[in-house]
């Protein structure tokens, strides 16, 4: 069995476990702020994924949202980047619109990506060079769009922040419309399936984007930071995920006009590592 097939089975099993645990009482804790939640389901799911990987592949490394591998900075070997529940607020309040995300990297290069929309029972997955799939249906390459004819994904909270409002409001104003789904992994998938033209955020952790980025790349989408640079799986990044034409328009036209704000965002991200 390949690592790809093993991971595919693992994420599906983890999703089935989540559905079972959801029928019991959910224990909720806060992390960095009152809206940054973690539940016993997040922790149990990451523990299950981590222990299953290590049992089968003891030499593989794991970076997980709930604590594993946060001090890792060596890209050698196989690294799994895991978000056990992406969209925990949705999980707690809605019991839907959340996902399990896994990105696998080999010697620093993408190998395979998985995003499991648990409650809709849809697995998005891709292996580098072999295309992307929605369950077993191949995804088509995404079409180019302009901002004026695109729906973009962005958290409206960013539009209330000083400087970030100056950066993002002109983009939202020019877009056909904007949406916020509350799960970065699913929003990246919406770009990969053409439901969104782009997804933008000033800060996102690697476990939120690692799986979706690989899937997006396999349908000819592009994912970079706000400056158009490659993303790191070892720290938080600013994010632009989009179809090729819209990515170029956003990065090299709209964001370029506010280079000073983008520079400030990038400096803060690097200093927090």
C-alpha positions as CSV (number, residue, x, y, z in Angstrom):
1,X,0.0,0.0,0.0
2,X,1.3,3.4,-0.9
3,X,1.5,6.3,1.5
4,X,-1.2,8.0,-0.6
5,X,-3.6,5.0,-0.2
6,X,-2.8,4.7,3.5
7,X,-3.6,8.4,4.0
8,X,-6.8,8.1,2.1
9,X,-8.0,5.3,4.3
10,X,-6.8,7.1,7.5
11,X,-8.6,10.4,6.9
12,X,-11.9,8.5,6.1
13,X,-11.6,6.5,9.3
14,X,-10.8,9.7,11.3
15,X,-13.9,11.3,9.8
16,X,-16.1,8.3,10.8
17,X,-14.7,8.5,14.3
18,X,-15.6,12.2,14.5
19,X,-19.2,11.4,13.6
20,X,-19.3,8.9,16.5
21,X,-17.8,11.2,19.1
22,X,-20.1,14.0,18.1
23,X,-23.0,12.0,19.5
24,X,-21.5,12.3,22.9
25,X,-21.0,15.5,25.0
26,X,-18.4,17.9,23.4
27,X,-15.9,19.4,25.8
28,X,-14.9,23.0,24.7
29,X,-11.8,24.9,25.8
30,X,-10.4,28.2,24.6
31,X,-6.8,28.8,23.3
32,X,-5.4,32.2,22.4
33,X,-8.7,34.0,22.7
34,X,-12.4,33.3,23.6
35,X,-13.1,32.6,19.9
36,X,-10.2,30.3,19.4
37,X,-11.7,27.1,20.4
38,X,-10.5,23.5,20.8
39,X,-12.6,20.5,21.7
40,X,-12.0,17.0,22.9
41,X,-12.9,15.9,19.4
42,X,-10.0,18.0,17.9
43,X,-7.6,16.4,20.4
44,X,-8.8,12.9,20.0
45,X,-8.8,13.1,16.2
46,X,-5.2,14.4,16.1
47,X,-4.1,11.7,18.6
48,X,-5.7,9.0,16.5
49,X,-4.1,10.3,13.2
50,X,-0.7,10.8,14.9
51,X,-0.6,7.4,16.5
52,X,-1.8,5.6,13.4
53,X,0.9,7.3,11.3
54,X,3.6,6.5,13.8
55,X,2.6,2.9,14.1
56,X,2.9,2.4,10.4
57,X,5.6,4.8,9.5
58,X,7.7,5.5,12.7
59,X,10.2,7.6,10.8
60,X,7.6,10.0,9.5
61,X,7.2,13.4,11.1
62,X,3.8,15.0,12.0
63,X,3.0,18.7,12.4
64,X,-0.5,19.0,14.0
65,X,-2.6,21.9,15.1
66,X,-3.1,20.6,18.6
67,X,0.6,20.4,19.5
68,X,2.6,17.9,17.4
69,X,5.8,19.0,15.6
70,X,5.5,22.8,16.3
71,X,9.3,23.0,16.8
72,X,10.0,21.1,13.6
73,X,12.0,23.0,11.0
74,X,13.8,20.3,9.0
75,X,12.1,19.4,5.7
76,X,14.0,16.1,5.3
77,X,12.0,12.9,5.0
78,X,8.2,12.6,5.0
79,X,6.2,15.2,6.9
80,X,2.4,15.1,7.5
81,X,0.7,18.4,8.2
82,X,-2.5,17.7,10.0
83,X,-5.6,19.8,11.0
84,X,-7.9,17.4,12.9
85,X,-10.9,19.8,12.7
86,X,-10.6,22.8,10.5
87,X,-13.5,25.1,11.3
88,X,-13.8,24.3,15.0
89,X,-16.3,27.2,15.5
90,X,-18.5,25.7,12.8
91,X,-18.1,22.3,14.4
92,X,-19.2,23.6,17.8
93,X,-22.0,25.9,16.6
94,X,-23.3,24.3,13.4
95,X,-22.2,20.6,13.6
96,X,-21.2,21.0,9.9
97,X,-19.0,23.1,7.6
98,X,-15.8,21.7,9.0
99,X,-13.1,19.4,7.6
100,X,-10.1,17.2,8.3
101,X,-7.1,18.3,6.4
102,X,-3.8,16.5,5.7
103,X,-0.9,17.6,3.5
104,X,2.0,15.2,3.0
105,X,5.4,16.5,2.0
106,X,8.5,14.6,1.0
107,X,11.9,16.3,1.5
108,X,10.1,19.6,1.4
109,X,8.2,18.9,-1.8
110,X,4.4,18.3,-2.0
111,X,3.4,14.7,-2.3
112,X,-0.3,14.4,-1.6
113,X,-3.2,16.5,-0.2
114,X,-6.5,15.5,1.4
115,X,-9.5,17.6,2.7
116,X,-12.4,15.6,4.0
117,X,-15.8,17.4,4.3
118,X,-16.9,15.1,7.1
119,X,-20.7,15.8,7.3
120,X,-21.2,15.8,3.5
121,X,-19.0,12.7,3.2
122,X,-16.9,14.2,0.4
123,X,-13.2,13.6,0.2
124,X,-11.1,15.9,-1.9
125,X,-7.7,14.4,-2.6
126,X,-4.7,14.7,-5.0
127,X,-1.3,13.1,-5.5
128,X,1.3,15.3,-7.3
129,X,1.2,14.8,-11.1
130,X,-1.9,12.6,-11.0
131,X,-4.7,15.2,-10.8
132,X,-7.3,16.0,-8.1
133,X,-10.5,14.2,-7.2
134,X,-13.8,14.8,-5.5
135,X,-14.4,11.3,-4.1
136,X,-13.5,9.4,-7.2
137,X,-14.6,12.0,-9.8
138,X,-11.7,13.9,-11.4
139,X,-11.7,17.7,-10.9
140,X,-11.3,19.8,-14.0
141,X,-8.6,22.5,-14.3
142,X,-10.1,25.8,-12.9
143,X,-11.1,28.6,-15.3
144,X,-9.5,32.0,-15.2
145,X,-11.6,34.9,-14.0
146,X,-11.2,38.6,-13.3
147,X,-11.9,40.1,-9.9
148,X,-14.9,41.9,-11.2
149,X,-16.5,38.6,-12.2
150,X,-15.4,36.6,-9.1
151,X,-16.7,35.7,-5.7
152,X,-13.9,35.8,-3.2
153,X,-13.5,34.2,0.2
154,X,-12.4,36.5,3.0
155,X,-13.2,36.7,6.7
156,X,-15.2,40.0,7.2
157,X,-13.4,40.6,10.5
158,X,-10.3,41.6,8.6
159,X,-12.3,44.5,7.1
160,X,-12.7,46.0,10.6
161,X,-9.0,46.1,11.4
162,X,-6.8,49.2,10.9
163,X,-4.5,48.9,7.9
164,X,-6.1,45.6,6.9
165,X,-9.2,47.5,5.9
166,X,-7.2,49.7,3.6
167,X,-5.6,46.6,2.1
168,X,-8.7,44.4,1.6
169,X,-11.7,46.7,1.3
170,X,-10.8,47.8,-2.3
171,X,-10.6,44.2,-3.3
172,X,-14.0,43.3,-1.8
173,X,-15.5,46.4,-3.4
174,X,-14.3,45.4,-6.8
175,X,-15.2,41.8,-6.5
176,X,-18.6,40.5,-7.7
177,X,-19.2,39.5,-4.1
178,X,-17.5,38.0,-1.0
179,X,-18.1,35.0,1.2
180,X,-16.8,33.6,4.5
181,X,-17.3,29.9,5.2
182,X,-15.4,29.6,8.5
183,X,-13.1,26.8,7.3
184,X,-9.9,27.7,5.4
185,X,-9.5,24.2,4.1
186,X,-12.9,24.2,2.6
187,X,-12.5,27.7,1.2
188,X,-9.4,26.6,-0.6
189,X,-11.3,23.6,-1.9
190,X,-14.0,26.1,-3.1
191,X,-11.3,27.8,-5.2
192,X,-10.1,24.4,-6.5
193,X,-13.7,23.6,-7.7
194,X,-14.3,27.1,-9.1
195,X,-17.0,28.0,-6.5
196,X,-14.7,30.9,-5.4
197,X,-12.3,32.8,-7.6
198,X,-9.9,33.4,-4.7
199,X,-9.4,33.0,-1.0
200,X,-7.4,35.7,0.9
201,X,-6.2,36.0,4.5
202,X,-3.3,37.9,6.2
203,X,-2.5,35.0,8.5
204,X,-3.0,31.2,8.2
205,X,-1.2,28.3,9.8
206,X,0.3,25.5,7.7
207,X,-2.1,22.8,8.9
208,X,-5.0,25.0,7.6
209,X,-3.7,25.1,4.0
210,X,-1.2,22.2,3.5
211,X,-3.8,19.7,2.2
212,X,-5.9,22.2,0.1
213,X,-2.9,23.8,-1.5
214,X,-1.7,20.5,-3.1
215,X,-5.3,19.9,-4.4
216,X,-5.5,23.4,-5.8
217,X,-2.1,23.1,-7.5
218,X,-3.3,19.9,-9.3
219,X,-6.2,21.8,-10.9
220,X,-3.7,24.6,-12.1
221,X,-4.6,27.0,-9.2
222,X,-1.9,29.0,-7.5
223,X,-1.3,29.5,-3.8
224,X,1.3,32.0,-2.4
225,X,1.7,34.6,0.3
226,X,0.5,38.2,-0.3
227,X,3.9,39.0,-2.1
228,X,3.6,36.1,-4.5
229,X,6.2,34.0,-2.7
230,X,6.1,30.3,-1.9
231,X,4.4,29.2,1.4
232,X,6.2,27.6,4.3
233,X,4.8,24.6,6.2
234,X,6.9,25.6,9.3
235,X,5.1,28.9,10.2
236,X,2.1,31.0,9.6
237,X,1.8,32.6,6.2
238,X,-0.3,35.3,4.5
239,X,-2.4,33.7,1.8
240,X,-3.7,34.2,-1.7
241,X,-5.2,31.1,-3.3
242,X,-6.7,31.8,-6.7
243,X,-7.1,30.8,-10.3
244,X,-4.0,31.9,-12.3
245,X,-5.4,35.1,-13.9
246,X,-7.0,36.3,-10.6
247,X,-3.9,35.5,-8.6
248,X,-1.8,37.7,-10.8
249,X,-4.4,40.5,-10.7
250,X,-4.6,40.4,-6.9
251,X,-0.9,40.0,-6.1
252,X,0.7,42.2,-8.7
253,X,-2.0,44.9,-9.0
254,X,-4.2,45.3,-5.9
255,X,-1.8,44.1,-3.2
256,X,1.2,45.8,-4.9
257,X,-0.5,49.1,-4.4
258,X,-0.3,48.7,-0.7
259,X,3.2,47.3,-0.5
260,X,3.9,49.0,2.9
261,X,1.0,47.2,4.6
262,X,1.9,43.9,3.0
263,X,5.5,44.3,4.2
264,X,4.3,45.0,7.7
265,X,2.2,41.8,7.6
266,X,5.1,39.7,6.4
267,X,7.5,41.1,9.0
268,X,5.0,40.3,11.8
269,X,4.6,36.8,10.6
270,X,8.3,36.1,10.5
271,X,8.9,37.7,13.9
272,X,6.2,35.4,15.5
273,X,8.0,32.2,14.3
